[in-house]
Amino acid sequence: MILPGLTDSHGHVMSLGRRLSSLDLRGMTSAAAVADAVRSRVSNGDWITGGGWDQNLWPERRDPDHRPLTTAAPDRPVYLRRVDGHAGWANRSAMERAGVDRNTPDPAGGRIVRDAAGEPTGLLIDHAMRLVERAEPNRRRRWSRDGSAPRSNAAPPPG
């Protein structure tokens, strides 16, 4: 019996490349560990991006604020997506580049988490994540003009 169309042999190479060139924060057990990972990337490029953090694995089990990321990379924008994809964590530099401040309204379908003084904490929920994501310049253009990904150890060099 032949069943055409029930196999799907494709890969999301651009997404894989982006993931491999950013910080993998899955399994990190504290905000300090995440900050250390960010600190290790300070000398490379402009934006520091990554994902996979989960505050439920941390001893304090509370939402993070920008301070550990701002301390780790005060002059570089940092933006990290939570493991479930429903929150982003930004440092002060990323929020400044995105124009997110105390006067920025929550977008429809999203929330900018704020402290008691009304200042953004760096935690962006759902559609509020787009505010910072849009600020990363040439987000899709981090790749070379020929479409190749930045070098990683995930695959052998071509040839």
C-alpha positions as CSV (number, residue, x, y, z in Angstrom):
1,M,0.0,0.0,0.0
2,I,1.4,3.4,-0.9
3,L,0.3,6.4,1.1
4,P,1.7,9.6,-0.6
5,G,2.0,12.7,1.4
6,L,2.2,11.1,4.9
7,T,5.9,11.7,5.3
8,D,7.4,15.1,5.9
9,S,11.1,15.4,5.4
10,H,12.2,18.9,6.1
11,G,14.1,20.9,8.6
12,H,13.9,24.4,10.0
13,V,17.5,25.3,9.4
14,M,17.3,29.0,10.1
15,S,15.5,28.4,13.4
16,L,18.1,25.7,14.3
17,G,20.9,28.1,13.5
18,R,19.4,30.9,15.6
19,R,19.0,28.5,18.5
20,L,22.6,27.2,18.2
21,S,24.0,30.7,18.1
22,S,22.1,31.9,21.2
23,L,22.4,30.9,24.8
24,D,20.7,27.7,25.9
25,L,19.4,28.3,29.4
26,R,17.5,25.1,29.9
27,G,18.1,23.5,33.3
28,M,19.8,26.6,34.8
29,T,19.0,26.6,38.5
30,S,19.2,30.3,39.4
31,A,19.1,33.8,38.0
32,A,22.8,34.1,38.9
33,A,23.6,31.1,36.7
34,V,21.8,32.8,33.8
35,A,23.7,36.0,34.5
36,D,27.0,34.0,34.4
37,A,26.0,32.6,31.0
38,V,25.2,36.1,29.7
39,R,28.6,37.4,31.1
40,S,30.4,34.7,29.0
41,R,29.0,36.3,25.8
42,V,29.7,39.9,26.6
43,S,32.6,40.2,24.2
44,N,30.7,38.7,21.2
45,G,28.6,40.9,18.9
46,D,25.8,43.2,19.9
47,W,22.7,41.7,21.3
48,I,22.9,38.7,23.6
49,T,19.9,36.4,23.1
50,G,18.8,33.0,24.3
51,G,16.1,31.1,25.9
52,G,14.9,28.2,28.0
53,W,15.1,29.8,31.5
54,D,12.5,28.6,34.0
55,Q,12.1,30.4,37.3
56,N,10.3,27.3,38.7
57,L,13.7,25.6,38.8
58,W,15.2,28.4,40.9
59,P,15.3,28.3,44.8
60,E,13.3,31.5,45.1
61,R,10.8,30.5,42.4
62,R,9.9,34.1,41.6
63,D,9.9,36.0,38.4
64,P,13.3,37.6,37.6
65,D,13.9,41.3,37.1
66,H,16.5,43.1,34.8
67,R,19.1,43.6,37.5
68,P,21.2,40.4,37.1
69,L,21.2,40.8,33.3
70,T,22.0,44.5,33.6
71,T,24.9,43.8,36.0
72,A,26.2,41.0,33.7
73,A,26.1,43.1,30.5
74,P,25.5,46.8,31.4
75,D,26.3,48.1,27.9
76,R,24.9,45.3,25.8
77,P,21.2,44.5,25.2
78,V,20.2,41.2,26.6
79,Y,16.9,39.4,25.7
80,L,16.0,35.9,26.8
81,R,12.8,33.9,26.2
82,R,11.3,31.7,28.9
83,V,11.2,28.0,28.3
84,D,7.4,28.1,27.5
85,G,7.8,31.0,25.0
86,H,5.2,33.2,26.9
87,A,7.7,35.6,28.6
88,G,10.8,37.5,27.8
89,W,13.4,38.8,30.2
90,A,15.3,41.9,29.2
91,N,18.1,44.0,30.7
92,R,18.0,47.8,31.0
93,S,19.9,48.3,27.7
94,A,17.4,46.2,25.7
95,M,14.5,48.0,27.3
96,E,16.1,51.4,26.5
97,R,16.7,50.4,22.8
98,A,13.1,49.2,22.6
99,G,11.8,52.4,24.2
100,V,10.2,50.5,27.0
101,D,9.9,52.7,30.1
102,R,7.4,53.6,32.8
103,N,5.2,55.4,30.3
104,T,5.0,52.5,27.8
105,P,1.4,51.1,27.9
106,D,0.8,47.4,28.1
107,P,0.0,46.2,24.5
108,A,-3.2,44.3,23.8
109,G,-2.7,40.7,24.8
110,G,0.5,41.4,26.8
111,R,1.9,42.9,30.0
112,I,5.0,44.7,31.0
113,V,5.6,43.6,34.6
114,R,6.4,46.7,36.8
115,D,7.8,47.2,40.2
116,A,6.0,49.1,43.0
117,A,7.3,52.4,41.6
118,G,5.8,51.7,38.2
119,E,9.2,51.0,36.5
120,P,9.4,48.0,34.1
121,T,11.2,45.0,35.8
122,G,12.4,43.6,32.5
123,L,9.8,40.8,32.4
124,L,7.5,41.0,29.4
125,I,4.5,38.7,29.1
126,D,3.1,37.4,25.8
127,H,2.5,40.2,23.2
128,A,4.7,42.6,25.3
129,M,7.6,40.5,24.3
130,R,7.3,42.0,20.8
131,L,8.3,45.4,22.0
132,V,11.9,44.2,22.7
133,E,12.0,41.6,19.9
134,R,11.3,44.3,17.3
135,A,14.1,46.4,18.6
136,E,16.8,43.9,17.8
137,P,18.3,45.2,14.6
138,N,18.2,43.0,11.6
139,R,17.1,40.1,13.7
140,R,16.9,37.8,10.7
141,R,20.1,39.3,9.1
142,R,22.5,38.0,11.7
143,W,23.1,35.5,9.0
144,S,25.6,36.1,6.2
145,R,24.4,37.2,2.8
146,D,24.7,33.7,1.4
147,G,22.3,32.4,4.1
148,S,24.9,30.5,6.1
149,A,24.7,30.5,9.9
150,P,27.3,31.9,12.2
151,R,29.8,29.2,13.0
152,S,28.9,26.7,15.8
153,N,30.3,23.4,16.9
154,A,27.0,21.6,16.0
155,A,28.0,20.6,12.5
156,P,31.3,20.0,10.8
157,P,32.6,22.7,8.4
158,P,31.5,22.4,4.8
159,G,33.8,20.5,2.4
